[in-house]
Amino acid sequence: GSGPADGWETEWRAVAAFPVMLLGICLICCSAAIPESPRWLVAQGRPEEAMAILARGAKENGRQLPLGVLRAEGATEQDEETGKDQPPDAEGPDEMADAEDVEDEGARLNQPRLRYPAKASESLFSSSRVLGVPLWRITLLNLVCWFTASFSYYGLALNSGNLHGSVYLNAAVNSLIDVPALFLAIPLFDKLGRARTLTVTLLIGALACCTFCLLPAPCEVAGGETCEGVADWGAIRTGTAFTGKFMLAIVFGCVFLYTTEVFPTSMRAEGMGLCSVAARVGGVAAPLVVLLDAYSKELPMWIFGGVAFVAGVVSAWLPETLGKELASGIGG
């Protein structure tokens, strides 16, 4: 029959669902106030909408957009006069006017305009080069890094329940350790670079996981108490596991930043979507690997560390984006 436990189960589920629903409603409401990316708009041949967003942003920040006429990439002045550089959905030079209706033709020509790239028809796996590297290689390496970030990060998080020590303390550290990791990630991205940070943190995370496996297992008796007269390696092993989780938290933040910078504007959304699919696959596989703890305490950590090591090695072939201009289109 039903008892207090059943009522508590229903209650905590409701308590957990309420903040999630409230946060979702807030995000939906806030998304309406977020402007679209101007670079994406011009990549889609909608420069007038992008111009309106830039003009509004400049006004709110007390800035003035630079004057002049900007043409489509690769277009000549003659093309601009004849309207050949207009986007496919534009009707002529007047479509490039600023968001505000400028009635005077001379004033209109002095309004800032956007350079817009042609719509990309290339595939994410094409041989076209971005930052000197074939696009297919960038795509494949990003897929590996996203899969690893999700696979190893969530795997280490779920495996915290199998670590030595208090399960409650481990759960608290497992959650809180992401905060300093993300704060540390900010200066690393700016000083070390995006791609280098990704490589270094993946390799250090892999080293931490492998170190966990190589350390002696803690000696325990019934009740979970440490054997007397035997060195307690349990706390050290737990520390190395959380070190790996710390590094993978930086990796997760890095892949988001790096992917948005390395893919050209015209295919950035497509690239992010594909990488997100790879991350979801990694997230689904991680709990299955954690279950291998029933056969060996070290086996899950070997797998998480091994995958992180492979990703760290291959990520060394990714081009650096720090200080580089974001690509609007792709070159041959």
C-alpha positions in Angstrom: 0.0 0.0 0.0 0.9 3.6 -0.2 2.9 5.2 2.7 4.8 8.3 3.6 7.6 7.3 1.2 5.2 7.4 -1.8 4.0 10.8 -0.9 7.6 12.1 -0.5 8.5 10.7 -3.9 5.6 12.6 -5.5 6.5 15.8 -3.6 10.2 15.9 -4.5 9.5 15.3 -8.1 7.1 18.3 -8.1 9.7 20.4 -6.3 12.3 19.5 -8.8 10.0 20.1 -11.8 8.9 23.6 -10.7 12.2 25.5 -10.9 13.0 23.7 -14.3 9.6 24.9 -15.7 10.1 28.4 -14.3 13.6 28.6 -15.8 12.3 27.4 -19.1 9.5 30.1 -19.2 12.1 32.8 -18.3 14.4 31.6 -21.1 11.6 31.7 -23.7 10.6 35.2 -22.6 14.2 36.4 -22.7 14.9 35.0 -26.1 12.4 37.4 -27.6 14.6 40.3 -26.5 17.9 38.9 -27.9 18.7 40.3 -31.4 19.6 38.1 -34.3 23.3 37.8 -35.2 24.1 40.6 -37.8 26.8 38.3 -39.4 24.3 35.6 -39.9 21.7 38.0 -41.4 24.1 39.3 -44.0 25.2 35.7 -44.7 21.6 35.0 -45.5 21.3 38.0 -47.8 19.3 40.2 -45.3 21.7 43.2 -44.9 18.9 45.7 -44.1 17.8 43.8 -41.0 21.5 43.5 -39.9 21.9 47.2 -40.5 18.9 48.0 -38.2 20.4 45.8 -35.4 23.8 47.5 -35.7 22.3 50.9 -35.8 20.2 50.2 -32.7 23.3 48.8 -30.9 25.4 51.8 -31.7 22.7 54.2 -30.5 22.3 52.3 -27.2 26.0 52.4 -26.6 26.4 56.0 -27.6 28.6 55.1 -30.6 28.4 56.1 -34.2 28.9 53.6 -37.0 31.7 54.4 -39.5 30.5 56.2 -42.6 31.0 54.8 -46.0 29.6 52.3 -48.5 30.6 48.7 -48.0 30.3 46.2 -50.8 29.8 42.5 -51.0 33.0 40.6 -50.6 34.9 40.4 -53.9 32.6 43.0 -55.6 34.0 46.0 -57.5 32.7 49.6 -57.4 31.2 49.0 -60.9 29.3 46.0 -59.5 27.9 48.2 -56.7 26.8 50.9 -59.1 24.9 48.4 -61.2 23.5 46.6 -58.1 25.3 43.3 -59.0 26.5 42.8 -55.5 23.0 42.9 -54.0 21.8 39.8 -52.2 19.4 37.5 -54.0 16.3 39.0 -52.3 17.2 42.6 -52.8 15.8 44.8 -55.6 18.6 47.3 -56.0 20.9 49.8 -54.2 18.1 51.3 -52.2 17.7 48.1 -50.3 21.0 48.7 -48.6 19.9 51.9 -46.9 20.1 52.2 -43.1 17.1 51.1 -41.0 16.1 54.7 -40.6 14.4 56.2 -43.7 17.0 58.5 -45.2 15.2 60.7 -47.7 18.2 62.5 -49.0 20.2 60.5 -51.6 23.5 62.0 -50.6 23.0 61.3 -47.0 21.9 57.8 -47.8 25.2 57.1 -49.6 27.1 58.1 -46.5 25.3 55.6 -44.3 27.3 52.7 -43.1 26.6 49.5 -45.0 27.5 45.9 -44.5 29.8 43.7 -46.5 27.8 40.5 -47.0 29.2 37.2 -48.3 27.5 35.1 -50.9 25.3 32.3 -49.5 27.5 29.2 -49.0 26.6 26.1 -51.0 29.6 24.2 -49.6 29.3 21.2 -47.3 30.9 20.9 -43.8 33.0 18.1 -45.3 34.2 20.0 -48.3 37.9 20.5 -49.2 37.6 24.3 -48.9 40.0 25.8 -46.4 39.3 27.8 -43.3 42.3 29.3 -41.5 44.5 27.3 -43.9 42.9 23.9 -42.9 40.5 21.8 -44.9 36.9 22.2 -43.7 36.4 18.5 -43.6 39.3 18.1 -41.1 38.0 20.9 -38.9 34.5 19.3 -38.9 35.8 15.8 -38.0 38.1 17.0 -35.3 35.4 19.1 -33.7 33.1 16.1 -33.7 35.7 14.1 -31.9 36.2 16.9 -29.3 32.5 17.4 -28.7 31.9 13.7 -28.3 34.8 13.4 -25.8 33.8 16.5 -23.9 30.3 15.1 -23.3 31.4 11.5 -22.9 34.2 12.0 -20.4 32.6 14.9 -18.6 29.3 13.2 -17.8 31.1 9.9 -17.3 33.3 11.3 -14.6 30.3 13.1 -13.0 28.3 9.9 -12.9 31.2 7.9 -11.7 31.6 10.1 -8.6 29.2 7.9 -6.7 31.7 5.0 -7.0 34.6 7.0 -5.6 36.1 6.5 -2.1 34.7 8.6 0.7 31.4 10.2 1.6 29.0 10.0 -1.3 27.4 13.3 -0.1 30.8 15.1 0.0 31.7 13.7 -3.4 28.4 14.8 -4.9 28.9 18.4 -3.5 32.5 18.6 -4.9 31.3 17.1 -8.2 28.9 20.0 -8.6 30.9 22.9 -7.2 34.1 22.1 -9.0 32.7 23.4 -12.3 32.6 27.0 -11.0 36.4 27.5 -10.5 37.0 25.6 -13.7 35.0 28.0 -15.8 36.5 31.0 -14.1 40.0 29.6 -14.9 38.9 28.9 -18.5 38.5 32.6 -19.3 42.2 33.7 -18.9 43.3 30.4 -20.5 41.3 31.1 -23.6 42.8 34.6 -23.9 46.4 33.8 -23.0 47.0 30.3 -24.1 44.5 30.3 -27.0 41.4 28.3 -27.8 42.9 25.3 -29.6 45.9 25.0 -27.3 43.7 25.2 -24.2 41.5 22.4 -25.6 44.6 20.2 -26.3 46.2 20.8 -22.9 43.1 20.3 -20.8 42.2 17.1 -22.6 45.6 15.7 -22.1 45.8 16.7 -18.4 42.3 15.3 -17.9 43.4 12.0 -19.5 46.5 11.9 -17.3 44.4 12.4 -14.2 42.1 9.5 -15.2 45.0 7.2 -15.9 46.7 8.2 -12.6 43.5 7.2 -10.8 43.8 3.7 -12.3 47.5 3.3 -11.5 47.2 4.3 -7.8 46.7 1.5 -5.3 43.1 0.7 -4.5 42.0 1.7 -1.0 41.8 -1.1 1.6 38.4 -1.3 3.1 36.6 -3.6 5.6 33.0 -4.1 6.1 31.2 -0.8 6.6 33.5 1.1 4.3 36.2 1.8 7.0 39.8 2.0 6.0 42.1 -0.9 7.0 44.4 0.0 9.9 48.1 0.1 9.2 47.6 0.4 5.4 48.2 3.6 3.5 45.0 5.3 2.5 45.1 6.0 -1.2 41.4 6.5 -1.5 41.4 10.3 -0.9 44.3 10.7 -3.4 42.4 8.6 -6.0 39.3 10.7 -5.5 41.3 13.9 -5.9 42.8 12.7 -9.2 39.3 11.8 -10.4 38.0 15.3 -9.6 41.1 16.8 -11.3 40.0 15.1 -14.4 36.4 16.4 -14.0 37.9 19.9 -13.5 39.8 19.7 -16.7 36.8 18.3 -18.7 34.7 21.2 -17.4 37.1 23.6 -19.1 37.0 21.4 -22.2 33.3 21.6 -22.4 33.4 25.4 -22.2 36.2 25.5 -24.8 34.4 23.5 -27.5 31.4 25.9 -27.4 33.6 28.9 -27.9 36.0 27.4 -30.4 33.3 25.9 -32.7 31.5 29.2 -33.0 34.7 30.9 -34.0 36.2 28.4 -36.4 33.1 27.7 -38.6 32.2 30.4 -41.1 29.1 32.4 -40.4 27.3 31.0 -43.4 27.5 27.4 -41.9 28.1 28.1 -38.2 24.6 27.0 -37.2 24.9 23.8 -39.2 28.3 23.0 -37.7 27.1 23.7 -34.1 24.1 21.4 -34.7 26.2 18.6 -36.0 28.7 18.9 -33.1 25.8 19.0 -30.6 24.6 15.6 -32.0 28.1 14.2 -31.4 27.9 15.5 -27.8 24.5 13.9 -27.3 25.9 10.5 -28.5 28.7 10.9 -26.0 26.3 11.7 -23.2 24.2 8.6 -24.0 27.2 6.3 -24.0 28.7 7.6 -20.7 26.3 6.0 -18.3 26.7 2.6 -20.0 30.5 2.8 -19.4 30.0 3.7 -15.7 28.1 0.5 -15.3 31.3 -1.4 -16.0 32.3 -0.5 -12.5 30.6 -3.7 -11.5 33.5 -5.6 -13.2 36.4 -3.3 -12.3 36.6 0.0 -10.4 39.3 1.2 -12.8 37.8 0.1 -16.1 35.5 3.2 -16.6 38.3 5.6 -15.7 40.6 3.8 -18.2 38.0 4.3 -20.9 37.2 7.9 -20.1 40.9 8.7 -19.9 41.8 6.9 -23.1 39.1 8.7 -25.1 40.3 12.0 -23.7 43.9 11.2 -24.6 43.0 10.4 -28.2 40.9 13.6 -28.5 43.8 15.6 -27.0 46.2 14.3 -29.5 44.0 14.9 -32.6 43.0 18.3 -31.4 46.6 19.5 -31.9 45.7 19.6 -35.6 43.0 22.2 -35.1 43.8 25.8 -36.2 44.0 28.5 -33.6 41.3 31.2 -33.7 42.6 33.5 -31.0 43.1 37.0 -32.6 41.8 35.8 -35.9 38.9 37.5 -37.8 35.7 35.4 -37.9 35.2 33.9 -41.4 32.0 35.0 -43.1 32.4 32.5 -46.0 34.8 29.9 -47.1 37.7 30.1 -49.5 38.9 27.7 -52.1 
